Amino acid sequence: MKRFAIALLLAFSAAGCERKATVPTAPDRVAVTDAAGMAAPASRTLAAVKARGALRCGVNPGLAGFAHQDGQGRWTGFDIDFCRAVAAAVLGDPGRVVFVPLANEARFAALKAGRIDLLSRNTSWTFSRDAAEGVDFAGVSYYDGQGFLAPRDLALESAAELSGAKICVQSGSTSELNLRDWFSARSINWMPVLAPTVERARQNYERGICDVLSADISALASARSTLPDQNAHVLLPDVISKEPLGPAVRQGDPGWTDVVRWTLNALVLAEELGVTADNADRMRKETTSPEARRLLGADAGYGAMLGLDDGWALRAIRAGGAYNEVFDRNLGKDSALKLERGQNALWNAPRPGLLYSPSLR
């Protein structure tokens, strides 16, 4: 019995020594080595996009700041730039995108039917859409909320003063449902003026068919930017819902979801690390930041986990810049909308927001 106990003790000691001997002394080096040997799960959508040589991206037919086509047929906007970033990551060229304008009620059907590979169309991530529509949201690209646009001369201080008001809203949207919930909970009478699109709802508001326009605050800012006298209209302070907007893909293809998710994360991480469209190539050569080296492909092996090469994120950033560049150009200080970053600021900004990327490790 004594000999057995001694043998058992020696076995445990040997096992402990063996465990100590396998603890890596250079975690980053081991991670890169492991990454280089990992293969991405097969993605049908990724394979189809590569074979086709173009990304089919579903977008809003027209929403200033997010998706707009000019007289020459060129698309611009926040959601448009994200499509181009994905095309650059996957195909090496941000121009290899076919933009597919989709009405509100047709967007999920088009995605599930395979008419598009990616939906980048100011779409809110909700429980029913995620669980019952057969789509997956790859992340949140813009934190929004529903509000109200009203004529300044009504002198309204709050949406609680809208008893008996006619409110323009897009039919069949979360905005319509949110209004019904919000007014019902407060026992306030109101009259919906329904329209098939946000643009039609804006036109009804501009013609005076309703008293107030309700939609996502970003959409209201977009609508106000197109009115003849922007200063004659104000956004009320009320925010009646959470509207996390983000890109959506078909369920059942986790490899493609990862590609879209990490392209979004790459743009956010680029802002955090100070990478821009202009300095990305230089930083790839000069940076000593381990995470920046992984992001920009200076350390090999991470692209393979997405079924891509190591330059995927570098190309996505080159296409239109880091998140802050895309935001400022389309929605923020360099745009007609002049939206503040607010909740869409980085988590570590002087005025912190909700935006951050998981570690690229």
N, C-alpha and C positions, 0 to 999 in steps of 0.2 A: 504493500500500500504506500509506504514511504517512497519507494522507487518510482511508483506511478505518479505521485504528487510532484516529485522533482522533475520527471520527464514532462509533465504538463506545464510546469512553470517555465522550463526551458523552451517549450514550444511557443508559449505566449510571448516570451522575450524575443525569440527569433522573428515572430510575426510582427512585433512592434518595431524591431530593427528594420525589417523589410519595408514596413510602411514609411518609416522615416527616410529610407533610402530613395523612395519614389516621389517624395515631395519636390516639385520643380523649384529651382532657384531663380529662374527667369520666366515668370508667368506670361509676359507678353510674347516672348519668343516661342514658348510652347503653344500659346493660342494661335499664333500665326502658322506654325507648323501643322497644327491640327486642322486649321481652316483650309490650308492648301490641299489637304487630303479629303475634304468633305465635298460631296456632290449634292447639288440642289435636287429636291424632289421633281420628278418630271411634270411639266406644266403644259397642258394642251394649248392653252391660250398663248403662252409665250412662244411655243413652237409655231402656231398659226400666224402670229404677228411677224415672226422672223421669216417664215416662208412667203408671206404676202409682201413683205417689205414696207409695210405701212401699218400704223396704229389707227384703228377706228375709234374715235372719241365722241361720245354723246355730249352735247352742250346745249345751253339755252339759246333759243333762236335770236334773242336780243335782250340783254340786260347790261346797261352801261356799267363799266367797271369789271364785270365778270365775263361777259361774252358779247362781243359786238362785231359785226361785219361791216366794213366801210364800203364806199362806192366802187372800189377796185376789187372787192371780194376778199380783202385781207381781214383775218380774224385777230382781234386783240382782247385782252382781259385777263383777270386773275385765274379763272378756270382754264382759259386757253393756254396760258403760260405753263400750267401744270401738265397739260397734255403734251406740250412740246418737251418738257423736261423728261417725261416718261419715254417719249420717242427717242430722245437723245441717249438716254441710259440704255435702252434696249437695242436700238437700230443704229446708233452712232450719228444720227442726223435729226435735229429738232424739226426739220421741215417735212419729215415723213409721217405726217398726220392727215387723216381724212376726217374733217369735222362734220358731224352728223347733227343738225339742229333737231331738237326733240321737244314736242309739246309736253306739258306737265304730266298729262295722263298717259303718255306713250313711253316715258323714259324707262320704266322698269321692264315693260314688255320687250322693248328693243334690246335691253341688256340680256334678259333671259333667253331670248330667241337667237342670240349670237349676232345680231346686226351691228353691235358695237362691242369693243373689247373692254372699254372703260367708260364709266359715267362720271363726268366732271361738270356738274350742272347745279350749283347752289342747292344741294339736296340735304335736308335734315336727317340725321341719324336718329331713328326712333325704334322703339321695341318692336312694333308690328312690322315695320319694314325689314328689320334685321332678322326677325324670327319667322315671318310668314311670306315674305316676297321672293325668297330664293336668291337674295343678294347678300353680299358681305360688304361692310364699310371698312376701308383700309386705314382710316384714321380721321382726325378732325383737322381740316385745313383752315377753317374760319369759325370762331366762336361768335354766334349771333344770337339775337333774341327778337321777338316780335314787338312792334311798337305802332305808333300812330303818327300820320302826317296830317296837319290841319292848317287851314288858312290862319294867318297871324291875326287878322281882324276879328276872329271869333274870341280872342283873348282867353283861351282855355288854359287852365293850369294843370289839369289832370284828366285822364280818360274817364274817371269817375263822374265827370260832369256831362257825359255823353248820353244821358237818359233821353230816349226818343230819337236819337240821331240815326241818320242813314249812313252806313259804313260800306265803302267799296272794298271788296276782297275777292281773291281768286277762288273760284268754286273748286271743291274737291281737294283742297290743299289743307295742310296742317294749320295754316293761318285761319281758315274758316272754322275748323274744329276748336282751335284755341280761343277764338272769339266767343263761340257758343259757351264754352266752359267758363270763361272769365266773367262774362256778363251774367250767366246763370247763377254762379256762386255769389254774386253781389246783388241779385234780384233787380238788375237794371234792364229796362226795356230798350230794345234797339231794333233796327231794321237792316238786314243784310242786302247789299246791292251786289249780286254775284256776276262775275265775268270769267270767261274761260282762261284768260292769261293775266299775268301781272300788268303787262302793257295795256291791255284793254281796261283793266281796273284803273290804271293811271289816267287813261283817256277819259273815263267816266268821271273821275275826280276833277280833272281839269275842266270839263264841261259843266261842272256843278250839279251833276246828277246825284251826287252824295255829298255829305258834309265832311267826311273824314276818310282817308285811305289807310288801310292796315295791311302790313306785310312785315317781313323781316326788316330790321332797321337798315341793313345794308341795301336792300332793295328800295326802301323809302328814300335813302340818300341818292341812289341811282335815279329814281323817279324825279326827285326835286331838281337834280342837275339838268334835267331836260325841260323844265318848265320855263316859260318866258321870263318870269321874275322870281328867282329862287328865294329872295329875301321876304317875299310875301307869304311864305309857308314855313312852318316850324315843326320840328319833331317834339312831340310831347314827352315828358320825362318817364312815362310808364314803360316798363319792359315786362310783358305778361307771359313770357315763355323762355325756355332754353332751346336754342336752335343750333346744335353743333353741325355745321356743314362739312361735308367731306366727300372724297371720291368713293365710288361703289363699283364692285365687280361681281361676277356671277359666283354663287356658292359652288363648292366642290372642286376648286382649283387653288389649293393653298399656296402653291408655288407662285402663281400669278399675283395672288393677294400680297405675298411678301415683296414682290418686285414693286408694286404700286405703293405699298406702305413705306418701304424703305427709301423710295425716291422722295416721298414727302418728308420723311425724317431727315434725309440728307440735306434738303434745302433749309430746314430748321436748324440742324446741327451746323451747317455752314455759317449761318448768321452768328450762332453762339461762338464759333471759333474764329470769326473775323474773316472768313473766306468770301470772296466776291467773284463775279464773272470775270473781272479784270485781273485779279491777283491769283486766281486758282492755280494756274500753271506754275507761277513762281513759287507759291507756297508748297506745291507738291515737291519741288526740288529742295527748298530751303528749310521747311518747318522741322522743328524737333519735337513737336507735340505728338505723342503716340497716337491719339485719336484722330488728329488731322491727317497723319500719315496713312492711317487705315481708311479714312474717308476718301482721300484723294488718290488712293491706289499705290502709294509709295511702298507700302508693306503688302506683299502679295498674298492671295488666297481667299480674300473675303468675297469677291465677286462670284466665285465658283458656287458659293452657298445660295446664290440667287439664279444660277444658271447663266451668269453674265461674266464678262471679263472684269479686270480690276479697275478699269477706267470708267465704269458705269456712273458713279456719283460725280466724278470730275466733269463728265460730259453734261450731266443734268444741271450742274451749277453753271457751267459755261453758257448753257442755252438761254437762260434768262436771269441768272443771278441767284443769290441766296434768298431766303424767305422775305427778308426786309426789303430787298430790291424789287421783288415781285409785288409786294404789298404797296410800297410807296408809289410805284409806277402806275398801278391800276386803281388803287383804292385810297391811298394816303396823300401825303403832302404834295406829290408831283402829279396828282390826278385832279379831275374836276370834282370828285366826290369829297376830297379833303377829310376823310375819316381818320379819327385818332386810332392808335393801336389798341388802347384799352385792354380788354381781355386777351387780345391777340398779341400782346407784348410777350417777350421772353420771360420765363419764370424768374430770372435773375436781373431783369432790367431795373433801372432806378425806380420806376413805377411798375412793379411786377404784374405780369399777366399770367395766363394759363398755359402758355406755349412752351413745350420742351420736347426733346427727342430722347428716347431710350438710348443707352450707350451703344456705340458701334464697337463691339468687342467680341 
